[in-house]
Amino acid sequence: MKNVPNTALGDMYRKHIELILAKDIQGLLMQYADDALLISSFEKTPKYFQGKDQLLKHFEGILGIEGLETEIAFWAETENPKTLMIVEAITLKAPEGEAKMRFADSWVLDDEDRIKIHFAGMTQYPDGTVA
């Protein structure tokens, strides 16, 4: 992980990536509110995942990820409400081979510092096309 600031949200982001690398789906789910909403653009059409049962289905897709590397290109966070907006350059190894992408992720946290809303945006897809 490169360019992650030493803040509470920076620590939470680092933990998030570590949980992905460890394939610890239950640990990831603990970072989310029970009724969390994740909106994903990974498949070029919006996908909505509400609640931990649906989030579980989304996170099962990470089981094939190996060698995830992230480099933060943009980082912004606020305290009230607690929010995070990042743009990341991603490299990973999947069963199909190495992939390079760019993500634009945003989190809105609840009062217990759990992710309430997660916009999981892909701005550059593995095939090189741009959203």
N, C-alpha and C positions, 0 to 999 in steps of 0.2 A: 504494500500500500504506500502510495506516495502522495505527499501534500495534504495529509489529513491533519487539521489543527488539533492542538491540545486543549480541547473544551469538553464539556459533558456530552454534547452531541457527537463530537469527534470520537470520544470513547465508545459511544453507542454504535456508531458506524463501524468502527474497527471490530467490535464484538459481532456485529451483523455479518461482516465478511468472514470472520473466523468461524462462525456457526455454519455458514454456507460451505466453507472448505472442509469442515468436520462432518458435513452432511447431517447436522443436528437439527432436524426439522422441528422437533419438540422445543428445542431451545429458541429457534427462530419464532415459533408461535408465541412463546412467552414474551417476546418483545412487542406483541400486538395486543390491542384491546380485544375483548371477546367479540364485539360487533364491528371490528375494523373493516374498512373498505379498501381494497387494492384494485386500482385501475391500471391495466397493462396494455401497452401498445406493441408488445414483442412480436405479435403475429400480424402486424400491419392493419389489424382491425381491433377496435376496443374489446377487451375482455374484462369483465367485472367479477370480483371475488369478494363476497360479503360474509363475514363471520369465519371462525376458525376452521370449520369443516371445509369450506370452499378454499380458504387459504392453504390448507393442507394439500388439496389437489394441485394448486398452483406450485407449491414448493416441492412437490414430488419430482417436478421437472429438473430440479437442481442435482438430482442424484447422479447424473452423468457428467457433471462438471468436474474437471481436474485442472489444477494449475492456474487458478483464477488470479489475475494480477489487475490491480486498479491503480489509476493515476488520476487524481482530482484535477480537473481543469478549471472548475469554478466552484466556490463554496460560499454559501450565505446562510445565516441562521438568525433567528429572532428569539427573544426570551418570553414575550407575552403577546400572543400565544407562542408556545414553543414550536418552531417550524424549522425545517432544513430544506434547502434547495441546492442540488449539486449537479454538475456535469462531469462524467467520468469517462476516461478512455479505458476500455476493458480488453484484456486478452485472456482467453481461456482455451482449454483443450476439451473437446467434446468427442463422442464416438466418431464423428465425421472428420475430425482433425482440428487444427488450431483455427480459432475465429477471433477477429478483431472487430470491436463494435464501439459505439458511443452511447452512453445512457444519460438521461436527464431524469433524476429521481427527486421527488419532493415528499417530505413527511410532515404531517401535522400530528403532534402528540397530545394526549389527553392529560388530565390533572395528575395521573399516576406515572407519567413519563413513558407511556406505551404508545405505539403508533396507532393512531385512530384512522388516518387517511394516508394512503401511500399511492402516489402517482408514479408508476414504474414505466418511464418512457424510454423508448429506444429511438435515437436520432440518426444513427447510422447502423444499418443491418449488416450481418456477416458477409453478405454478397457485395457490400460496398455501396449499395443504394442508400440514399439519404431520405429520411422521412419528410 
